[in-house]
Amino acid sequence: MIGMVNQNLDDHDLSIVSSNILDHIMLNVQRPSIIIVIYGVTDDGSKFRPSSWAEMLIEGVGLTRFGEDHRIRYAEHIKPALINGNTGIIMNYILKYEKPVAFSEILRFAKDNKLLIRNYFDRRSPGSLV
């Protein structure tokens, strides 16, 4: 798939963060790496279809552009990903402040479709995506 990254999440580098403290961290820490991962699996364990849903969603909320090489480029803080064999989305929480409408729409879509959503604090490098 175009632009997909194969991302293996390592529990030694990521720790789960409760969603009710995310805003507090964002307001009080210099560009932390709070990562939201939307897995392409529903809450009942079914694979979400179509397999290109992540790319279409990111494009649909206006977070893509065409590069000079005519390939799709994703905004800095969001990427489609292949996670454990399923399509997903990895995005930095900072997107909530930079593109609030797109951020809200992506989470609404994930919740409406009962996709698995996890929040992580990335201790590897502040301000990074993946």
Contact map, one row per residue, 1 for C-alpha under 8 A:
1111000000000000000000000000000000000000000000000001000000000000000000000000000000000000000000000000000000000000000000000000000000
1111000000000000000000000000000000000000000000000000000000000000000000010000000000000000000000000000000000000000000000000000000000
1111100000000000000000000000000000000000000000000000000000000000000000011100001100000000000000000000000000000000000000000000000000
1111110000000000000000000000000000000000000000000000000000000000000000000000001111000000000000000000000000000000000000000000000000
0011111000000000000000000000000000000000000000000000000000000000000000000000001111000000000000000000000000000000000000000000000000
0001111100000000000000000000000000000000000000000000000000000000000000000000000011100000000000000000000000000000000000000000000000
0000111110000000000000000000000000000000000000000000000000000000000000000000000011100000000000000000000000000000000000000000000000
0000011111000000000000000000000000000000000000000000000000000000000000000000000000110000000000000000000000000000000000000000000000
0000001111101100000000000000000000000000000000000000000000000000000000000000000000000000000000000000000000000000000000000000000000
0000000111111100000000000000000000000000000000000000000000000000000000000000000000000000000000000000000000000000000000000000000000
0000000011111110000000000000000000000000000000000000000000000000000000000000000000000000000000000000000000000000000000000000000000
0000000001111110000000000000000000000000000000000000000000000000000000000000000000000000000000000000000000000000000000000000000000
0000000011111110000000000000000000000000000000000000000000000000000000000000000000000000000000000000000000000000000000000111000000
0000000011111111000000000000000000000000000000000000000000000000000000000000000000000000000000000000000000000000000000011110000000
0000000000111111100000000000000000000000000000000000000000000000000000000000000000000000000000000000000000000000000000011100000000
0000000000000111110000000000000000000000000000000000000000000000000000000000000000000000000000000000000000000000000001111000000000
0000000000000011111011000000000000000000000000000000000000000000000000000000000000000000000000000000000000000000000000111000000000
0000000000000001111111000000000000000000000000000000000000000000000000000000000000000000000000000000000000000000000000100000000000
0000000000000000111111000000000000000000000000000000000000000000000000000000000000000000000000000000000000000000000000100000000000
0000000000000000011111100000000000000000000000000000000000000000000000000000000000000000000000000000000000000000000000000000000000
0000000000000000111111111000000000000000000000000000000000000000000000000000000000000000000000000000000000000000000000000000000000
0000000000000000111111111100000001000000000000000000000000000000000000000000000000000000000000000000000000000000000000000000000000
0000000000000000000111111110000000000000000000000000000000000000000000000000000000000000000000000000000000000000000000000000000000
0000000000000000000011111111000000000000000000000000000000000000000000000000000000000000000000000000000000000000000000000000000000
0000000000000000000011111111100100000000000000000000000000000000000000000000000000000000000000000000000000000000000000000000000000
0000000000000000000001111111111100000000000000000000000000000000000000000000000000000000000001000000000000000000000000000000000000
0000000000000000000000111111100000000000000000000000000000000000000000000000000000000000000000000000000000000000000000000000000000
0000000000000000000000011111110000000000000000000000000000000000000000000000000000000000000000000000000000000000000000000000000000
0000000000000000000000001111111100000000000000000000000000000000000000000000000000000000000000000000000000000000000000000000000000
0000000000000000000000000101111100000000000000000000000000000000000000000000000000000000000000000000000000000000000000000000010000
0000000000000000000000000100111110000000000000000000000000000000000000000000000000000000000001000000000000000000000000000000011000
0000000000000000000000001100111111000000000000000000000000000000000000000000000000000000000000000000000000000000000000001100011000
0000000000000000000000000000001111100000000000000000000000000000000000000000000000000000000110000000000000000000000000001110111110
0000000000000000000001000000000111110000000000000000000000000000000000000000000000000000000111000000000000000000000000111100000000
0000000000000000000000000000000011111000000000000000000000000000000000000000000000000000011110000000000000000000000000111100000010
0000000000000000000000000000000001111100000000000000000000000000000000000000000000000000011110000000000000000000000011110000000000
0000000000000000000000000000000000111110000000000000000000000000000000000000000000000001111000000000000000000000000011110000000000
0000000000000000000000000000000000011111000000000000000000000000000000000000000000000001110000000000000000000100001111000000000000
0000000000000000000000000000000000001111110000000000000000000000000000000000000000100111100000000000000000000000001110000000000000
0000000000000000000000000000000000000111110000111000000000000000000000000000000000000111000000000000000000000000001100000000000000
0000000000000000000000000000000000000011111111110000000000000000000000000000000000000100000000000000000000000000001100000000000000
0000000000000000000000000000000000000011111111110000000000000000000000000000000000000000000000000000000000000000111100000000000000
0000000000000000000000000000000000000000111111000000000000000000000000000000000000000000000000000000000000000000011100000000000000
0000000000000000000000000000000000000000111111000000000000000000000000000000000000000000000000000000000000000000000000000000000000
0000000000000000000000000000000000000000111111100000000000000000000000000000000000000000000000000000000000000000000000000000000000
0000000000000000000000000000000000000000111111110000000000000000000000000000000000000000000000000000000000000000000000000000000000
0000000000000000000000000000000000000001110011111000000000000000000000000000000000000100000000000000000000000000000000000000000000
0000000000000000000000000000000000000001110001111110000000000000000000000000000000000000000000000000000000000000001000000000000000
0000000000000000000000000000000000000001000000111111100000000000000000000000000000000000000000000000000000000000000000000000000000
0000000000000000000000000000000000000000000000011111100000000000000000000000000000000000000000000000000000000000000000000000000000
0000000000000000000000000000000000000000000000011111110000000000000000000000000000000110000000000000000000000000000000000000000000
1000000000000000000000000000000000000000000000001111111100000000000000000000000000000010000000000000000000000000000000000000000000
0000000000000000000000000000000000000000000000001111111110000000000000000000000000000010000000000000000000000000000000000000000000
0000000000000000000000000000000000000000000000000011111111000000000000000000000100000011100000000000000000000000000000000000000000
0000000000000000000000000000000000000000000000000001111111100000000000000000000100000000000000000000000000000000000000000000000000
0000000000000000000000000000000000000000000000000001111111110000000000000000000000000000000000000000000000000000000000000000000000
0000000000000000000000000000000000000000000000000000111111111000000000000000000000000000000000000000000001000000000000000000000000
0000000000000000000000000000000000000000000000000000011111111111000000000100000100000000000000000000000001000000000000000000000000
0000000000000000000000000000000000000000000000000000001111111111000000000000000000000000000000000000000000000000000000000000000000
0000000000000000000000000000000000000000000000000000000111111110000000000000000000000000000000000000000000000000000000000000000000
0000000000000000000000000000000000000000000000000000000011111110000000000000000000000000000000000000010011000000000000000000000000
0000000000000000000000000000000000000000000000000000000001111111000000000000000000000000000000000000010000000000000000000000000000
0000000000000000000000000000000000000000000000000000000001111111100000000110010000000000000000000000010000000000000000000000000000
0000000000000000000000000000000000000000000000000000000001100111110000011110000000000000000000000000000000000000000000000000000000
0000000000000000000000000000000000000000000000000000000000000011111000011110000000000000000000000000000000000000000000000000000000
0000000000000000000000000000000000000000000000000000000000000001111111111000000000000000000000000000000000000000000000000000000000
0000000000000000000000000000000000000000000000000000000000000000111111111000000000000000000000000000000000000000000000000000000000
0000000000000000000000000000000000000000000000000000000000000000011111100000000000000000000000000000000000000000000000000000000000
0000000000000000000000000000000000000000000000000000000000000000011111100000000000000000000000000000000000000000000000000000000000
0000000000000000000000000000000000000000000000000000000000000000011111110000000000000000000000000000000000000000000000000000000000
0000000000000000000000000000000000000000000000000000000000000000011111111000000000000000000000000000000000000000000000000000000000
0110000000000000000000000000000000000000000000000000000000000001111001111100000000000000000000000000000000000000000000000000000000
0010000000000000000000000000000000000000000000000000000000000001111000111110000000000000000000000000000000000000000000000000000000
0010000000000000000000000000000000000000000000000000000001000011100000011111011000000000000000000000000000000000000000000000000000
0000000000000000000000000000000000000000000000000000000000000011100000001111111000000000000000000000000000000000000000000000000000
0000000000000000000000000000000000000000000000000000000000000000000000000111110000000000000000000000000000000000000000000000000010
0000000000000000000000000000000000000000000000000000000000000000000000000011111000000000001101100000000000000000000000000000000010
0000000000000000000000000000000000000000000000000000000000000010000000000111111100000000111100100000000000000000000000000000000010
0011100000000000000000000000000000000000000000000000000000000000000000000110111110000000111000000000000000000000000000000000000000
0011100000000000000000000000000000000000000000000000011001000000000000000000011111000011110000000000000000000000000000000000000000
0001111000000000000000000000000000000000000000000000000000000000000000000000001111100011110000000000000000000000000000000000000000
0001111000000000000000000000000000000000000000000000000000000000000000000000000111111111000000000000000000000000000000000000000000
0000011100000000000000000000000000000010000000000000000000000000000000000000000011111111000000000000000000000000000000000000000000
0000000100000000000000000000000000000000000000000000000000000000000000000000000001111100000000000000000000000000000000000000000000
0000000000000000000000000000000000000000000000000000000000000000000000000000000001111110000000000000000000000000000000000000000000
0000000000000000000000000000000000000011100000100010000000000000000000000000000001111111000000000000000000000000000000000000000000
0000000000000000000000000000000000000011000000000011110000000000000000000000000111101111100000000000000000000000000000000000000000
0000000000000000000000000000000000001111000000000000010000000000000000000000000111100111110000000000000000000000000000000000000000
0000000000000000000000000000000000001110000000000000010000000000000000000000011110000011111000000000000000000000000000000000000000
0000000000000000000000000000000000111100000000000000000000000000000000000000011110000001111100000000000000000000000000000000000011
0000000000000000000000000000000000111000000000000000000000000000000000000000111000000000111110100000000000000000000000000000000010
0000000000000000000000000000000011110000000000000000000000000000000000000000110000000000011111100000000000000000000000000000000110
0000000000000000000000000000000011110000000000000000000000000000000000000000000000000000001111111000000000000000000000000000000000
0000000000000000000000000100001001000000000000000000000000000000000000000000100000000000000111111100000000000000000000000000000000
0000000000000000000000000000000000000000000000000000000000000000000000000000110000000000001111111111001000000000000000000000000000
0000000000000000000000000000000000000000000000000000000000000000000000000000000000000000000011111111101100000000000000000000000000
0000000000000000000000000000000000000000000000000000000000000000000000000000000000000000000011111111000000000000000000000000000000
0000000000000000000000000000000000000000000000000000000000000000000000000000000000000000000001111111000000000000000000000000000000
0000000000000000000000000000000000000000000000000000000000000000000000000000000000000000000000111111111000000000000000000000000000
0000000000000000000000000000000000000000000000000000000000000000000000000000000000000000000000111111111100000000000000000000000000
0000000000000000000000000000000000000000000000000000000000000000000000000000000000000000000000010011111110000000000000000000000000
0000000000000000000000000000000000000000000000000000000000001110000000000000000000000000000000000011111111000000000000000000000000
0000000000000000000000000000000000000000000000000000000000000000000000000000000000000000000000110011111111100000000000000000000000
0000000000000000000000000000000000000000000000000000000000000000000000000000000000000000000000010001111111110000000000000000000000
0000000000000000000000000000000000000000000000000000000000001000000000000000000000000000000000000000111111111000000000000000000000
0000000000000000000000000000000000000000000000000000000011001000000000000000000000000000000000000000011111111100000000000000000000
0000000000000000000000000000000000000000000000000000000000000000000000000000000000000000000000000000001111111110000000000000000000
0000000000000000000000000000000000000000000000000000000000000000000000000000000000000000000000000000000111111111000000000000000000
0000000000000000000000000000000000000000000000000000000000000000000000000000000000000000000000000000000011111111100000000000000000
0000000000000000000000000000000000000100000000000000000000000000000000000000000000000000000000000000000001111111111110000000000000
0000000000000000000000000000000000000000000000000000000000000000000000000000000000000000000000000000000000111111111000000000000000
0000000000000000000000000000000000000000000000000000000000000000000000000000000000000000000000000000000000011111111000000000000000
0000000000000000000000000000000000000000010000000000000000000000000000000000000000000000000000000000000000001111111000000000000000
0000000000000000000000000000000000000000011000000000000000000000000000000000000000000000000000000000000000000111111100000000000000
0000000000000000000000000000000000000111111000010000000000000000000000000000000000000000000000000000000000000111111110000000000000
0000000000000000000000000000000000000111111000000000000000000000000000000000000000000000000000000000000000000100011111000000000000
0000000000000000000000000000000000011110000000000000000000000000000000000000000000000000000000000000000000000100001111100000000000
0000000000000001000000000000000000011100000000000000000000000000000000000000000000000000000000000000000000000000000111110000000000
0000000000000001111000000000000001111000000000000000000000000000000000000000000000000000000000000000000000000000000011111000000000
0000000000000111100000000000000001111000000000000000000000000000000000000000000000000000000000000000000000000000000001111100000000
0000000000000111100000000000000111100000000000000000000000000000000000000000000000000000000000000000000000000000000000111110000000
0000000000001110000000000000000111100000000000000000000000000000000000000000000000000000000000000000000000000000000000011111110000
0000000000001100000000000000000010000000000000000000000000000000000000000000000000000000000000000000000000000000000000001111110000
0000000000001000000000000000000000000000000000000000000000000000000000000000000000000000000000000000000000000000000000000111110000
0000000000000000000000000000000010000000000000000000000000000000000000000000000000000000000000000000000000000000000000000111111100
0000000000000000000000000000011110000000000000000000000000000000000000000000000000000000000000000000000000000000000000000111111100
0000000000000000000000000000001110000000000000000000000000000000000000000000000000000000000000000000000000000000000000000000111110
0000000000000000000000000000000010000000000000000000000000000000000000000000000000000000000100000000000000000000000000000000111111
0000000000000000000000000000000010100000000000000000000000000000000000000001110000000000011100000000000000000000000000000000001111
0000000000000000000000000000000000000000000000000000000000000000000000000000000000000000010000000000000000000000000000000000000111
